[in-house]
Every structure is written in structure tokens, then in C-alpha cells.
Amino acid sequence: MRERVGDSLAAHPNELLALFSRFVHQGKGFLQPHQLLAEFEAVIPEDEKEALRQGVLGDIIRATQEAIVLPPWVALAVRPRPGVWEYIRVNVSELAVEELSVPGYLQFKEDLVNGSSKDNFILELDFEPFNASFPRPTMSKSIGNGVQFLNRHLSSKLFQDKESMYPLLNFLRLHNYKGMSMMLNDRIQSLNALQSALRKAEEHLSKLAPDTPFSEFEHRFQELGLEKGWGDVTTRVRETVHMLLDLLEAPDPSTLETFLGRVPMMFNVVILSPHGYFAQANVLGYPDTGGQVVYILDQVRALEEEMLLRIKQQGLNITPKILIVTRLLPDAVGTTCGQHVEKVLGTQHSSILRVPFRTEDGILRKWISRFDVWPYLETYTEDVATEIAGELQAKPDLIIGNYSDGNLVASLLAHKLGVTQCTIAHALEKTKYPESDIYWKNLENQYHFSCQFTADLIAMNHTDFIITSTYQEIAGSKDTVGQYESHIAFTLPELYRVVHGIDVFDPKFNIVSPGADMSIYFPYSEEKKRLTALHPEIEELLYSDVENTEHKCFLKDKTKPIIFSMARLDRVKNMTGLVEWYGKNARLRQLVNLVIVCGDHGKESKDREEQAELKKMVQFIEEYKLDGQIRWISAQMNRVRNGELYRYICDTRGHSYRYTWKLYSERLMTLTGVYSFWKYVSKLDRRETRRYLEMFYALKYRKLAKSVPLAIDAPHAKVAAAGEKGSA
């Protein structure tokens, strides 16, 4: 990159001098991409604009994600493609270009905030050396397809020589559930013995009817060294046996993935979502409670169904259990959030397990913001470990974390118990709040981002695999930085530098889009299933001229198509940004109406972010005189009616799109199989990373968490705490 900039300097010295001098003249500062492009356009002579835009210089400016100006230097963070970064600085006085190391560039950012520092002992975090021996793709298009890459790597490793097959043999030999052997017993001690047993088993199966139950030939299998888990009937067992024989003969990625997906590994799952009001009714719209709750409940229903199906197909008689672990709220304000255990509706073996936040003074009764939970999570993890041991009477096979707090607790639990961990971020706050890293101190009292960013780093480096909804969540696009990508390198001045925080090419990343509950969110084109009886209510919601606590403003022209959005009213969802954008676009306002469902304009919100967003929403509606073109509806809790509301909107010339939860759950179980095997194969290498994370947690995170003020309950809370602790 330095050579390309050097070439540009030689070819366009006047334009570059004008551009960078302009930066320096404005004094020290931080420039975002849109500011860089605006300045670039401003200095280019009219007759050279097109050539420079399309040339190397234009490429560099468009690829620059930020610039730090410290006269006479201008430092650039250049991103040639997703996941790949280079750092340079230009001396405007001498028009000299230098390549910067990551620590060098981060020091530039620190100097911008704090002035020139002489401290040579800033903590630098670098996870790259621990992952240097791990395989990873190099092409941007491979990002998010981790399991496919890992399967290719593992199958090629197994193919190298016969000794390379022993990890797979040992993995199968160690497999058991509560002391019950599965797949293989002690008769199988070598690969030759395994191959011999499989061939004899295949010969025996060829003489049986396709639907013969496993129980009828179980004794013969045990004599051969094979136990339950191969399948429920002859056909299934034979397929699984044949797959393993193929793998032993000539491993290939597809067969390996399918086989590992069939190995019985998942019977007990723990899903963590500590913050917010987590319940099955009367919680949507409460602060910090929205899509994540719906996501997890739908996920659990589909996952239990898939687990039951696979256990049956594996020929096992095991009852699976799924625990959604969340926070118990004694002050449950009309919800079930004060219940210790609650069965998940629509399931047989899944429950919500609620564990309270507690301190030395007792149990915290009231809700607190997701930004304030950090000092409670270590004790909470200890309590959760005790509770799930009692509920499951076994270790979980998979721990899934949700959001920053859930992922930290999942990391601590997975580390303690030695089980496979999955991380689902839902949202990484760092990209939502521009410059929240370098100016973290300004936001610390309100958001405690030092705790959150530290927790995110620990979780994403500890976890065995990461599920994201989209490619963009990992690595953004050609022009925008991804949520995970923003954690590659950053600094929290005077706290620590992250030289290499995460690699978006890591094969732990997998794109698995969430599904929809097809009984509720079926397409608008399925007319026979449409809930037309709800249309009068929906028409009232959308089009009535009366303003009340449920809807604000009205639609003057009811024939226009509708732009529709339903979300929580907080900064990240940016509903106010949608309203502002609509308000500024006169042509759009002529063509379509805007309908938004968010917040509750009928009562005062407890959430500080929502309070600010409510004020902005009212301000934009008044400023752009949107009444007559916008309908603002309070948060809607009736999911059945919401499904028909989406379809009704589609009737106004909208569109409807499915992922199903069945596909999601199938993928999740396959990922668990592959990554559990990879965890076993790479356990020695992983141990180094775990030790590094232990130090980071003990020396940094714990101090940061203790600095967050504890919440103060109402005066009666401490009196009741002792009794609540026992009943919880």
C-alpha cells in the first residue's frame, strides 16, 4: 500500500498536497469516510475529477475508513477489502509516506485523545500468535462459511495417513451419556479393529429387512464392539456404518459433516440471556426486551423438535433438555419473570430457568439496564452452574450465549465445565456508537463500554463457534466495516490496545440466518390461511383518524403503498433515523406512506435511551410536518395479529421473504457436531488461548466490573431479600 501511495504522490503531488494540507490546516482531528470523500472532491480540479476518481488515488481514498490528523502528519487506516487492513502516515511538510504498524497507528489515535504520551507500557492484546497454527481461508468470499472450510481441512488431515484417523477413533470411543457407552465399546481399540467390526456389521445388516429395529440386532453389534447410536432401524444404521467406512477409506468434507451430524452428542443444551425481562408474554416492548426474546423462544421450539427427531433416528431412548437461563426479577411487574422455572409453551422438555442477581446484601429485586449488569455476572455464573447441575443432573453438551452479557457467562461456564460453546452476538455495541472506543471515558458513566468491549473480546476468542445472521455482521461490505471486523484492532486509551482482537477469516464464523415461525409469519399469498377476521382491527390500527395512546398521527392518502418497520425504540434500531430520512425526502413522501411500530407514546419509559428516542421522534414529526403521511403505532404484543399486519402491508404492494427454524436447528446441530470434534482435535492449542483469556479476565475485566456502581433497590428490598433468596 505504501508503494501505491508513493506512486500517487509522484503522479499527483499538487492534488495530494492540497488535500492533506487541508486536513492539517484544520488542526488535529478524526475524519470519517464521508468527510474524507467530501474533502477529496473539494480539492480535485474539475477537468481531472473523473480520472482521479477512477485511479489509484481514488481507490485509496475510497478504501480509507478513517484518518487521524496530528500536524504535520496524517495517518490513514486503509481497508483494501473486507477483513484486510493497512496503516500508513503522510508527512505533509515533506510529502513522505511511511507504513505504520498496528500499535503505531493505535498510538496515533491515543495521542489525538490524550496528547503525546511517553508511557511505553500500555497493555497490548494480541490473539494472533495463539491462532497462527490454525487453518483459515484467505478469500473474503469465504468469510462466514467456517464449517465448510473446517470440514475440508479435517478431511484432508484424516487423509494424510492412517495415524491421523486416531483422533476420530478416540473421539467416538469416549462418547457416552451419563456413563452409558454409545457408538463404540472397549472391544474396539484400534483402527483395524474398527474397520473389521464395521465390515462385519455391514454384512450382517445386508441380511435384515430395511425396517428391522436396532434392538433386534443390538446383541450382535455389542459383540462386534458397536453400541447404540448408529440408528433406529437397519436402513439408518447401515447408512451410518457405510459413511464411517467411507471416511476410513477416503475422507471427504461432505461425508465427514454428515457423519458428525449423526453422532449422538446433543442431549442437554443451556441457552443464556441474563438481562432484560425474559418471559413468554407481556414483556415485548419493555426496555432491553425485544427480538432476542422472540429469537430464543422460536429457536428453542425448533431445536427441541430437531433433537427429538435425531435421538429417535439414532435409536436412543434419551429425554433431551433445553434450559433458557435468564435473570429472576422479584419485582416482575405483571410478568412471570419472578418464577424460578417456567415451561416453554409448545415444547415437551424445555424450560426457562431464572436465577437472580445477588450481592453480599442479598438479591437485586428490580430490573436494571443491560449496560449496568457487569458487577453481578461472576457471582451469577457460579449460581447458574449450581442450578443447571441440579436441573440437568449432567453437564450440558452445548452452551449458547446471547448478547454481550450472555456470551461472557457462557464463556465462564464453558471454561469451567469444558463443554462446547456457541456465541450469538445479536448486536455488538461498538459499531453502534461511533468513536466509542477512543472516547470511551466520555461514555463510561452511562454505558460502561470498557466492560462490554472487554467481555465481547473474551467471548469471541473463547467460543468454539459463532453464529451470525448475515455476512455483513462479520465483515461488512465493500464500503462499510462489519461489527466483528471492528474488533480486529482498536484502542481504549489508557486502558489497553487491541493489536489483533479477532480474525474475521477464522473458521469459527458461520452464517445461519434466523427462521420465522411459519404458523404465524406465513406468506401473504397463502390466501386460505389468511386471518381476514383481524382486518377490521388492522385497518383501525393503520387508518383511523382518531389519535390515542395506541396510534399517533394519521394517513391522509390511504391509497399509497406503505414503508413499514417494527422494532424496539432504541438508538441501534435507528427508527428515528428512518423518520428523519423519510421527512427529508420530498419525492418519497409523495409516493408512499410511512408506518412505524415502536415504543409506547402513551407512557413514560424507564429506559434512558428510549426516552431520548421518543423526544427525537416527536421532534422530527413536528419539524418535517409529517402528520398526514406517517402513522406511529405503539409496540404491539400480539404476534398472531402482527403476522397478519405484515401480510396486510404486503397487500398494499409490499413484499414478503423465509428462512425456517427447522433449517436453522438442523444447521445448529450439525455445527455442534463438527466443532465438538474440532475442539477435541485442537484441545492442546486451545489451552494456550484459554490461559491468556484467564489472565485478561482476572487482571482487567474484574477490576472494570467492580468499578460499575451497584444498583440500589427500593427501601423495602433488603428486608425482603433473605426470604426471596430462599424461595428463588
N, C-alpha and C positions, 0 to 999 in steps of 0.2 A: 504494500500500500504506500509506503514511504516513497518508493521509486515512482509510482503513478503520480503522487502529489508533486514530486520533484519535476517530473515531465511537464505537469500542468503549469508549474511556476515558470519553467523555461519558455513555454509556449504562450502564456497569458500573464506576464508579470504585472502589467498595468491594472488589469481587472482584479487580480488577486490582491495586489497592494491596496486597491481601493476598497475591496471587500473586507479584508482583515483589518485595515486601518480604521474602517468604520466601526468595527467591533471594539477596537482598542480605544477609540475616541470616546465611546460611550462609557468607558470605565469598566471595572471588573463586574462580572455578572455571569448569569447562567442562561443559555439560549436553547429554546426548544426547536424541534424541526421546522415548524411553521414559520418561526422567526428567522431561522437561517435562510429558508427559501425566499422569504419576503425581502431580506437584505440582498440576497443574490440577484433577484430580479431587479432590484433598485439600482444596482451599480453596472449592470450589463448594458453596453451601448445597443441601441435599437437595431442597428444593422448586423450585430453579431449574436443577437439573442438566440436564434434557433440553433446555430452551430454550437454555441457554448452549452446550451441546454442538453443537446444530444451527445456532447463529447465527454471525455474522461472527467473533466472538472464538474460538469453537471451530474455525472454518476456519483462522484464523491460527495457532493453537497446533498444529493437526494438520499444517499446511504448514511449520512451523518445523523445520529439520533440525539446528540446534544453537543454543546460546545461550552467550554469553560474559558472565560476571558480574564486573564491576570496580566495586564500590560507589562512588558511588550509581547507576552505570549498568548496564543490562542490554542487551546487543546481540544481535539476532536475525538469523539467516540464514534467510529465508523463501523457500520454493520453491512458488509457486502451481501450477506444472505442470512436467513433465519438461523440463529444459533451460533453464528461466526462473527467475532468482534475483533477489531484492531484499533489501536490508540496511537495518535500522533500529536505533535505540537509544532506550531509555526511561530518563529520569531519575526514579528512584523518589521522590526528595525533592520534586520539583516536578511529577511526573506529566506531563512534557513529552516529546514524541516528535520525533525527528529522523531524516531519511533519511541513510544513510551511503553514501559512495562505496565502491567495492570496495577501494581502498587503505586507506581509513579503517577498514573492518571488519577487514582483514587486520592493520592496526597494533594493533587491539584484541587480536587473538589473540597477537600478538608481545608486547604488554605483559603479557598473562597469564603468558607463559612467562618473560620476561626482566625484568619490571618496566618502568616508563616509560622510553622511550628518547628521547634528543634527537637521534639520528642522522637527518638529513634526506636522506641519500644512499644509501638502500637500493636495490639494483638491482631495478627493476620490469620484468617481462616482459609485453609486450602484443602479441599477434599479430593483434588485431582490425583495426588500420589496414591491414595488408597484404592482408586478405581483404575489405575493405569494398566493393570493386567486383565481387566475385564473386557470382554468383547463389546464392540459398539459399532453401529453403522456410521457412515460418513456423509451420506447424501441427505439433504434437507427433506426430501420427499419420504424418507424412511422414518422420520420422527413420528412417534405415536404408534408405530407398528412393532413394538418391542417384542411381543411374544413370537411373532413370525420370525424375526431375526434370531431370537434366542433358540427357537426350535432348530433353525439351520445350523447354528453353532453347536448345539448339543448333539445333534445327529452326526455332524462331521467329526466331533470329538469321539463319539461312540464308535465311529467307523475306523478310527486310526489303527487300533489293534485290539486283540481280544481282552487285554488287561483293562482297556478303557471301559469295558462293559461292567466291570465290578461295581462302580457306584450305583448303577441301575439295579443290579442284583441285590446289593446290600440295602438299598432303599426299599425294595419290595420285601426283603426278609425282616426288616424292622417294623413292618406295618402291622399294627394291632389296634384294637379298640377295647379299652378297659380290660386289658390282659388277654383278650380273645384274638388269636392269630388270624390274619387274613392273607389271601393270595398264596403265601409260601409258609411251610413249616420247617423244622430243623433238619428234615431229611435232605433238603437242598442246601449244599454247602459250596457248590462250585458252578461255574457256567456250563461245564459239560453235563453235570447232573441236572441242571435246569433244562437244557436243550433236550436231553434224553427223556425227562419227565413230560415235557410239552409234546414231544412226538408220540409218546405212548398215549397221552391224553387225547390227542387228535385222532389217533387210530381208534381208541375206544368210543369217542363221540360219533365217529362216522357210522357206527353200527346202531345208533339210537335214533328214535323218532325226533324230529325237529323240536317238538314242544315238551320233551321229557324234562320234568323238573330236576333241578340240581340235587335235591335231597335223595333222588333215586341212584345217583352215581357218586354221591359225596364220599362214601367209604373208599371207593376205588381211587378217587382223587387224593384222599389223605394218605393212602399207601404210596402214592407217587410223590408226595411232598407238596401237594396243592390243597389249599384251604378255600373256604368261602370267599366270594368277592369277584369271581370270574364272570358270573352271570346267573340269571334265574332259570333259564331253560337251555337246552342243548344248543340251539342256534346262536344265542348270545354268547355262551361260554366258548363255543368253537371260534367265533369271530375274534374274541379277545385273545384266546390262545394263539390263533393264527397271526394276529398282529405282533405279539411278542416274538414269535418265531421269525417273522419278517425283520423285526428290529435287530435281533441277534445275528441274522444273516446279512442284511444290508440296510442299515438305518437310514430313514429319510424323514424330513421335517413333518410332513403331514401325518404319517403313521405314528410318530412319536407324540405329537399333540393329541391325536385321537386316543391313543393308548393311555397317556397320563390323565386324560379327561375321564377315562373309565375306571381308573384305580380308585377304590373307595377311600377317600381322605376327609370328606366334609360331613360331619355329623352335628357339631356344635359350633355356632357362629355367634360372635359378640359384635354388635354394632354400636359405636359410641357417638353420642350427640349431647354433650353435657349442658350447653347453655340454652336459654330460652324456655318458653312454655311448650313442652312436648307432650301432646295428647292427640286423641283421635277426633275430638270435637271441641268446638268453642274456643279454639286457640288461634286460628289463622287471622292475621291482622294485628295480633299482639306484637309488641316490639321484639325484634330478633327471631320472630317465628313466622315462617312463610314456606317457600318452595322446598327447603331442606326437609321439613317435616313430611310433606306430601311425597317427596322423592323416597325417603326412607321407608315409609309405610307401604308404598307401592312396590318398592324393591323387595321388602321382606315377604310380602304375599307371594310374589313370583318366585323368589328364591326358595321358600319352603316347598312350593309345589314342585320345583325342579329337583330339589334334594330328595323328596319323597319318591319321585319317579326314578331317579338314578339308584337310590338304595334298593328299590324293588328290582330294577334291571340288574343290579349287582348280586341279587339273590340273598340279600341280608335281611335280618329281622331286627332292625335298629330304629329307635324313635329319635329323630333329629330334634334339635332345639335351637331356636334363634332368640337371643336376648337383645333388645334395644335398650342400651343403658343410657339413662339421662339423669337430670337433676331432680330430686324431690323438692317440691316447693310447699312447705306447710301453709303459707298464705297463697292458696291455689286460686283465689278469686273466681269461683264459679266453674272451675275446670277439674279434671281428675288428676291434676299434677301433684296432688298431695297423697295419692295412692302409691303404696310401695310396689305392688305388682299389678299389672293390668293386662289382660289377654288382648292380643291384636285381633280385631274383628276380621272374619274371613280366613282365619288360619286355625290349624289344629294344635300346633306346638310352638307358637311364637308369643312372646310376652314383652311388655315394656317393664323394665326393672328400674326403679327410681331410687337413687342414693343421694342423700342430702350433702350440701357443702357444710363443713363444720370447722370450727377453730377450737382453741382451748376454752373459749367462753360458751361453747355449745353450738347448736345448729343454726344456720342462717335461714331465716324464715321467708324473706321476701325475694322477689325477682331482682337480679342485677344485670346490667348490660354485658354483652359479650366482650366488651373491651375491659371489663373490670374483674374477670374471673380468675386471673392468673395466680394470686396468692393461695387459692383454695385447691388447685389441681393436684398437687403432690399427695396431700392427705386424702383427697378424693380417690386417687388411683389406688391407694392402699385399701380403702374401704370397698372399692369396686372389686378388687381382687378377692377379698374375703367373701363378698356377696355372690359373685359368679361361681366361686368354688362350691358354695352351698347349693346354688340353683342347678348347676350342671353335674355336680359330682364327678367332674373330669375337667381337664384343660380344654379350652376352645381349640378348634382346628384352624380357625381364621378369625382375626380381629380386624374390623374395618373402622377406620376413623373418619369423621366428617368435620369439616371446617378446622380452623387452627387449634382450638382447644381440644376437640375430639381426637385430632391427629396426634397431639402431644400425649394425651392419656393413652392412646393406642400404642404409641412408641414405648412408653414406660411399661405398659402391660406386656407387650410382645417381647420386650427385652427381659423382663422378669420371668416370663413363662416359656420363652424360647419357641414361640409359635409364629406362623406366617402372618404378615401384616399387609393390609391394603390401605392406601391413602386416597381420600376423595376430598379435594380442597373446597369445592363449591365456589369459593371465592378467595383470592389472595389479596389482602387489603393493600399491599404495597403499590400495585399499579393503579388503584382507585384514587389515591391521594398523591398527586404529582409532587415530587421532591420531598416526600415524607421520610426518605432515608437521610438525606443530608441535613434537613431541617427538623429532625426527629424531636429535638428538645422543645421546639415550639408547640408540638402536638402532644407531648408526653403526658401532661396532666389530664388531658381529655381522653386520649386514645391508648396510651401505654403501648405504642408501636414497638418499642425496644423489646418488650416481652413477646409480642406477637411475631415479629420478624425472626426473633431467635427461636421461638417454638416452631415456626414454619421450616427453618433451616434444619433443625433437629429431625423433624418428622420426615421431610422429603429425602433426607440422607439415610435415615434408619429403615424406612419402609422397604418391603420386598417388591411391591409393585404399586403403581399409581394409575388410577383411572381418571380420565378426563372426558368431557363431553365432546370437545372439538380439538382439532389441530391448533386453532388459534389460541386456545387456552395454554398450550405448551409453548409454541414458538411464534405466535402472532401471524403476521402476513409479510408480504414484501416490504410494506411501509410501516407496519406497527409492531411493537415488541410484545411478545407473549407474556402471560402472567408468570409462568415458571421461568421463562428466559430472563426476566428482570432480576432474578436472583443469582444469575451467573457471577456478576461482580457488582458490588455496591459498598458503600461505607456509611456507618453511623459514627460521625466524627466524635472523637474522644472516647468511644466505646469499643469498637473493633472495625476492621476492614474485612470484607469478604473478597478474597482474591479469586477463589473458584468455589462457588456455593453449590451449583448444580449443573449437570450437563444435560441439555435437552435431547442429546443423541443417546442418552442412557436407555438401554432396552427395558428398563423398568416402566417406561411410559407406554400406556395403551389407551387408545380412543375407544370408548364404549358408551355410545350415546344413551341417555336415559329413555325409558319407554313411556308410553301413555297407557292409562287404564282404559282398555278398549271397550269396557262396558259403559264407560262414561264419555270418553272422547273419541267416539267413532266418527267417520266422515259424514259431512252434511249431505252427501249424495246417497246415503243409505236411507231412503225416504221411509221405508216401512218401520224403521226403528226410531224415527224422529219423535220427540216428545212435544207434539204440537199443542197439547193441553197447557203447556207452560208459556206459549207465545203471548197471550194477553199480559202476563206478568212481565215478560221480557220487553214487550212494547211499551208498557208503563215505565219500566226502568230506563229505557232508551229515549223515549219520545214525549213523555208527559210534560206539560208546560208548567206544572207546579213544582216549586223548589222546596225541598225538605231536607232532613238530616241524611237521607239516603242518596239524593242526587242534587247536584248544583249545576246551574246554567241550563240552557235548552238548545235544541237544534231547530233552526228556523226552516231550512230546506231539508225535508225528510227523504228526498229522493236521491240525495248524493250517496256515493259509496262511503264506507267508514274506514278510517285508520283506527285500529283498536289495539290497546295494550292493557294488560292486567299484571300488576306486580306490587311488591312491597314499596312503601313510600320512604325510601332512604336514598342516600347520595349515589350509591353504586348502581342502583336500578335506573337512575337519571330520568325519572318520569318528568321532572320539571324541565330538564333539557329538551325532551320531546315537545313539551308545550311551548317552550321558547322558540325552538326551531320552526314549529308549525306557525306560531304567531308572526315570525319574521318573513315567512314565505307567502306573499300575497297571491301568487298563482295557485299554489297548493290549496289555499283557503277557499279559492273559487271552485275548485274541483271536488274536494272531499271534506267530510266532517271528521272531527277527532273525538273519539270516546276513550276515556281512561278510567280504569278501576284501580283505586289505590287509596290507602289511608282512611281516615274517618274524620270528615269535616264537621261532624256533629258533636265531638267532644275533644277535650284537651288531651293530647298524647303525653305519655310518661317519658317517651324516648326523645333525647335531645336532638338527634339527627332528624327525626320525623317532625318535630316542632319547627325546625328551620326550613324543612322542605315544604311544609304546609304554608308557611308565610310566603315562600317564593312562588308557590303555585297560585295563590291568591293575587300576588303582585303581578305575575305575567298575564293572568286572565284580564286584570284591570288595565295594565299597561298597553296590551295589544287589542283591547276591546273585543275579546273572543266570544262573549256571550252571544248565542245565536249560531255559533259554529263549533262549539265544544260542549261535551257532556262529561261532567266529573262525577263519577259514581263512587260511593264509599266501598271499602273492601267487602267482597261477597264471600260468604262462608259455605253456601250451598253448592257443593261440587256437581251434583246432578244438573242443577239449573245452569251452572257455569258452562258445562259441556254443551248444553243446548244454546246457550248465549253465543258461544264461539260459532256454532253452526248457523245461527240466525245472522250473525255478522257476515259469514260466508255467503249467505243468500243475497247480501247487498253488493255482490260481485267481488267477494274476497276469495281466499284460497285456503285449503286445508292440507296438512302434511302429516307417518307413523314410524316411529320405531316402536316395537312391542317390548314389554317387560320380559316376555318369555325368551326372546333373543338375548336380551341383556343378561338374564340369570344363567342361561346356557354358557354365555361367554365368561361370566364371572367364575363359574365353577371350573371351566377349562383353564382359565388363567391361574386359579388357585392350585390346580394340579401341576402345571408347568413350573410355576415359581416356587412351589414347595420342593420340587425336585431340584431346581437350580439352587435353592437355599441350602439343601443338603450337600450338593456337589461343591459349592463355593464357601462352605462354612468357615474354613480357616482364614480365607481372605476377608470375609465379612467381619471377623472378630476384631481386626485392626481398626476398622471404621467404628465399630461399636465402642471400643475403648476411647477413641478420640472424642466421640459424642458424649461419653460419660464425663470426661473432663470439661467439655464445653458446657454441659448441663450443670455440673456441680460448681464450676468456677464463675460462670456468667449468668445463666438463666435463673438460678435460685436466688441470687442477690437482686436481680431485676424484679423477680416476682414478689420478693419481700418488700420492695420499695413501693408497691402498689397499695394504696390505703384500703383497709378492710371496710366493708360496708357496715353501716350502723342500722340495726333493726329498730322497730318501734319500741317504746319503753317496756311493753309487756313481754317482749320476745324472750329476754334472758330468763324470766321467771318460768316461762313455759318450756324452755329449751330442754331441761332434763327429762321431762315427761315425753317430749316429742322424740328425743333420741332413742328411747326405748321402743316406742311404737313404730318408728320409721324402720 
